[in-house]
Amino acid sequence: MLPHILWFAFGLVLLIKGGDWFVDGAADLAKRFRVPDILIGATVVSIGTTLPEVMVSATSAAQGQGAMAYGNAVGSVICNTALISALTVAIRPSSVDRKSLLTPVAFFFGAAAIYSAVAYTGGNFTRPVGLVLLALFVIYMVVAVRQALTSGSKASEEAGAEEDGELMPVWKELLLLVLGAGVIAWGADLLVDHGIAIAEGFGVPQTVIALTFVALGTSLPELVTAITSLIKGHSALSLGNICGANLFNLVLVSGMAITIGPFRFSAPTFGTMMLGGKEVFSSLVIDTPLMLIVMAVLTLPAIKTGQLKRWQGILLLCLYAGFCAFQFMG
């Protein structure tokens, strides 16, 4: 038991330090190119935090478990939005760059529309669907990079010859990003693996372990980035990371998994429930609608007003608590 506890503690240290490096590198990169934090968070940071999930989903799909990508993607969006982002908004509401937020949000709901259309019309996720999602990822990255370059050029013109003496060298910024992402992924693996071992040692049921350590493990990179960004005063970076990560879960993680291993909705994988005397897939009644609702609650008022309000965070946390209670009761 003692070795597991020591490795668990070491994983926690890695997460904290990795998050520190990752956010420092991203924030400095945003300053260097005079790009809004939220845009850096929705591109560079999001790719870093979702890379582990890309690898896991691709491996699972190659082993014939492509269907898991759907549940993982929807679950990750709900957790990222209604727990991680909700905590940062509830603790420290802030203003947002409405124009920068609009791009990842528009692409997210576009991808969610494709997801929902396929899911509610037979649930047959074929290889062409996966390729469409991957194409959407490429288009988003092109649009986001062009937007970043435009934002940087305008900021440079307005600021004039601004001194960059306080910035670290660009190689160090990139090193911190890569190293931070790697250390976060390593720390998350240690935390989950040894956390499960500790829980099993105390006789915690497998179902509870799956709903806690395993579920939290996939969102640890986003959680660490959000907390570190909040502490360092870069809340917009955290919001951009959440929106970008949610989008990448649909178009990159799922797109790759579906392309490698196409699947069709089935009762053993997605579960069923009775509704109006008819048997329906639980995911279509609870998970998918909730994914759309929590993203709408987080982003649409912010796009309209340019502000994140504390009530949004509190409402999202209540929705997440209700979702978890429903899962345990089910």
C-alpha positions in Angstrom: 0.0 0.0 0.0 2.8 2.4 0.9 4.4 2.3 -2.6 1.0 3.1 -4.2 0.6 6.1 -1.8 4.0 7.4 -2.6 3.5 7.1 -6.4 0.1 8.7 -6.0 1.7 11.7 -4.2 4.4 11.9 -6.9 1.7 12.0 -9.6 0.0 14.9 -7.8 3.3 16.8 -7.7 3.8 16.2 -11.4 0.3 17.4 -12.2 0.9 20.7 -10.3 4.3 21.3 -11.8 3.3 20.3 -15.3 0.2 22.6 -15.1 2.5 25.5 -14.0 4.9 25.0 -16.9 2.1 24.5 -19.4 0.1 27.7 -18.5 3.3 29.8 -18.3 4.3 28.7 -21.8 0.9 29.3 -23.2 0.4 32.7 -21.5 3.8 33.9 -22.7 3.1 32.7 -26.2 -0.2 34.7 -26.2 1.7 37.8 -25.2 4.5 37.3 -27.7 2.1 37.2 -30.7 -0.5 39.5 -29.0 -3.2 36.9 -29.4 -6.1 36.8 -26.9 -5.6 34.2 -24.2 -8.9 32.6 -25.1 -7.8 31.9 -28.6 -4.5 30.3 -27.5 -6.5 28.2 -25.0 -8.9 27.1 -27.8 -6.0 25.9 -30.0 -2.5 25.2 -28.7 -3.6 24.4 -25.1 -6.6 22.3 -26.1 -4.5 20.2 -28.4 -2.0 19.5 -25.6 -4.7 18.5 -23.1 -6.6 16.3 -25.5 -3.6 14.4 -27.0 -3.7 11.6 -24.4 -7.4 11.0 -25.2 -6.6 10.9 -28.9 -4.1 8.2 -28.4 -6.3 6.2 -26.0 -9.4 6.5 -28.4 -7.3 5.5 -31.4 -5.9 2.5 -29.7 -9.4 1.4 -28.5 -10.9 1.9 -31.9 -8.1 -0.3 -33.5 -9.1 -3.0 -31.0 -12.7 -2.8 -32.1 -14.0 -0.6 -29.3 -14.8 2.5 -31.4 -18.2 2.9 -29.8 -16.6 3.9 -26.5 -15.4 7.1 -28.2 -19.0 8.4 -28.3 -19.7 7.9 -24.6 -16.2 9.2 -23.7 -16.6 12.3 -25.8 -20.1 13.2 -24.5 -19.1 12.5 -20.9 -15.9 14.5 -21.2 -17.8 17.5 -22.6 -20.3 17.4 -19.7 -17.5 17.0 -17.1 -15.3 19.7 -18.6 -18.2 22.2 -18.9 -20.4 21.5 -15.9 -17.6 20.7 -13.4 -14.3 22.1 -14.4 -15.3 25.3 -16.1 -18.2 25.8 -13.7 -15.8 25.8 -10.8 -13.6 28.5 -12.3 -16.7 30.6 -13.2 -18.3 30.2 -9.8 -15.1 31.2 -8.0 -13.9 34.0 -10.3 -16.4 35.3 -12.9 -14.6 37.3 -15.7 -15.0 39.2 -18.9 -14.4 37.3 -22.2 -13.4 38.2 -25.7 -16.7 37.6 -27.5 -15.2 37.4 -31.0 -12.5 34.9 -30.0 -15.1 32.8 -28.1 -17.5 32.7 -31.0 -15.2 30.6 -33.3 -14.8 27.5 -31.1 -18.4 27.7 -29.9 -19.8 27.8 -33.5 -17.7 24.9 -34.5 -18.7 22.9 -31.4 -22.4 23.3 -32.1 -21.8 22.5 -35.7 -20.0 19.2 -34.8 -22.7 18.5 -32.1 -25.4 18.9 -34.8 -23.6 16.3 -37.0 -23.2 14.0 -33.9 -26.9 14.3 -33.0 -28.2 13.9 -36.5 -26.4 10.6 -36.9 -27.2 9.4 -33.3 -30.9 10.2 -33.6 -31.3 8.7 -37.1 -30.1 5.2 -36.5 -26.9 5.7 -34.7 -24.8 4.3 -37.5 -21.4 6.1 -37.2 -19.7 5.1 -40.5 -16.2 5.9 -41.7 -17.4 8.9 -43.9 -18.9 10.4 -40.7 -15.5 10.1 -39.0 -13.8 11.7 -42.0 -16.3 14.6 -42.0 -15.5 15.2 -38.3 -11.7 15.2 -39.0 -12.2 17.6 -41.9 -14.1 19.9 -39.5 -11.1 19.8 -37.2 -8.8 20.8 -40.0 -11.1 23.7 -41.1 -11.4 24.9 -37.5 -7.6 25.0 -37.1 -7.2 27.0 -40.3 -9.9 29.5 -39.3 -8.4 29.7 -35.7 -4.9 30.3 -37.0 -6.0 33.0 -39.4 -8.0 34.6 -36.6 -4.9 34.5 -34.4 -2.7 36.0 -37.0 -5.2 38.8 -37.7 -5.6 39.5 -33.9 -1.9 39.6 -33.5 -1.4 42.0 -36.4 -4.1 44.4 -35.2 -2.7 44.3 -31.6 0.8 45.1 -32.9 -0.5 48.0 -34.9 -2.3 49.4 -31.9 0.5 48.8 -29.5 3.3 50.1 -31.8 6.8 49.0 -31.0 6.0 47.3 -27.7 8.9 45.9 -25.7 9.0 42.2 -25.3 11.9 42.2 -22.9 9.9 40.5 -20.1 9.1 37.5 -22.3 11.2 34.3 -22.2 12.8 33.0 -25.4 10.4 31.4 -27.8 12.2 28.0 -27.6 11.6 28.0 -23.8 7.9 28.8 -24.3 7.5 25.8 -26.7 9.6 23.6 -24.4 7.4 24.5 -21.4 4.3 23.7 -23.4 5.5 20.3 -24.6 7.2 19.4 -21.3 4.2 20.6 -19.3 1.7 18.6 -21.4 3.9 15.4 -21.1 4.3 15.8 -17.3 0.6 16.4 -16.9 -0.2 13.2 -18.8 2.4 11.2 -16.8 1.1 12.6 -13.5 -2.6 11.8 -14.5 -1.6 8.2 -15.3 0.1 7.8 -12.0 -2.7 9.4 -10.1 -5.4 7.2 -11.7 -3.5 3.9 -11.7 -2.3 4.1 -8.1 -5.5 5.8 -6.9 -7.4 2.8 -8.2 -5.0 0.5 -6.4 -5.4 2.4 -3.1 -9.2 2.4 -3.5 -9.2 -1.4 -4.2 -7.0 -1.8 -1.1 -9.7 -0.2 1.0 -12.5 -2.3 -0.6 -14.1 0.4 -2.7 -16.5 -1.1 -5.2 -15.5 -1.2 -8.9 -18.5 0.8 -10.0 -17.6 3.7 -7.6 -14.0 3.5 -8.8 -15.1 3.8 -12.5 -17.3 6.8 -11.7 -14.6 8.6 -9.8 -10.9 7.9 -10.5 -11.3 6.7 -14.1 -13.8 9.4 -15.1 -11.8 12.1 -13.5 -8.6 10.8 -15.0 -9.6 11.7 -18.5 -10.4 15.3 -17.5 -7.4 15.8 -15.2 -5.3 17.8 -17.8 -8.2 20.2 -18.3 -8.8 20.4 -14.5 -5.1 21.2 -13.8 -4.9 23.8 -16.6 -8.1 25.4 -15.3 -6.9 25.7 -11.7 -3.4 26.9 -12.6 -4.9 29.5 -15.1 -7.2 30.7 -12.4 -4.4 31.1 -9.8 -2.2 32.9 -12.3 -5.0 35.2 -13.4 -5.5 33.8 -16.9 -9.2 32.7 -16.6 -9.8 33.4 -20.3 -7.1 30.8 -21.1 -9.0 28.2 -19.1 -12.3 29.0 -20.8 -10.6 28.7 -24.2 -9.1 25.4 -23.2 -12.5 24.0 -22.2 -14.2 25.1 -25.3 -11.4 23.9 -27.5 -11.1 20.6 -25.7 -14.9 20.0 -26.0 -14.7 20.6 -29.7 -11.6 18.4 -30.1 -13.4 15.6 -28.2 -16.1 15.6 -30.9 -14.1 16.3 -34.1 -10.5 15.0 -33.4 -10.8 12.3 -30.7 -14.1 10.9 -31.9 -13.4 11.6 -35.6 -10.2 9.5 -35.5 -11.9 6.7 -33.5 -14.9 6.5 -35.8 -12.6 6.5 -38.9 -10.5 3.7 -37.5 -13.4 1.7 -36.0 -16.9 2.5 -37.3 -19.8 1.4 -35.0 -23.6 1.4 -34.6 -25.6 2.1 -31.5 -26.3 -1.1 -29.5 -28.0 -1.8 -26.1 -25.0 -3.4 -24.4 -22.7 -0.4 -25.1 -25.1 2.5 -24.6 -27.8 1.1 -22.3 -31.5 1.5 -22.6 -34.4 2.9 -20.5 -38.2 3.0 -20.8 -39.7 6.2 -21.9 -43.4 6.5 -22.6 -43.7 2.7 -22.7 -40.9 2.5 -25.3 -37.4 1.3 -24.9 -34.8 4.0 -25.9 -31.1 4.5 -25.6 -30.2 6.2 -22.3 -27.5 8.3 -24.0 -30.0 9.9 -26.4 -32.4 10.8 -23.5 -29.9 12.0 -20.9 -26.3 12.4 -22.0 -26.5 14.0 -25.4 -29.2 16.6 -24.5 -27.3 17.5 -21.3 -24.1 18.0 -23.3 -25.8 20.6 -25.5 -27.6 22.2 -22.5 -24.4 22.7 -20.4 -22.4 24.2 -23.3 -25.3 26.6 -24.1 -25.5 27.7 -20.5 -21.7 28.4 -20.4 -21.2 30.0 -23.7 -24.3 31.7 -25.1 -24.8 34.3 -22.4 -21.0 35.0 -22.5 -21.1 35.6 -26.3 -24.1 37.9 -25.9 -22.8 40.0 -22.9 -19.0 39.5 -23.0 -19.2 38.4 -19.3 -19.2 35.1 -17.4 -21.5 35.4 -14.4 -21.3 33.5 -11.1 -24.9 32.2 -11.6 -23.7 30.3 -14.7 -21.1 28.4 -12.7 -23.6 27.6 -9.8 -26.3 26.4 -12.3 -23.8 24.2 -14.1 -22.5 22.7 -10.8 -26.1 21.9 -9.9 -26.8 20.2 -13.2 -23.6 18.2 -12.8 -24.6 17.1 -9.3 -28.0 16.0 -10.6 -26.4 14.1 -13.4 -24.1 12.3 -11.0 -26.9 11.5 -8.7 -28.9 10.1 -11.6 -26.0 7.9 -12.7 -25.6 6.5 -9.2 -29.3 5.9 -8.8 -29.4 4.2 -12.2 
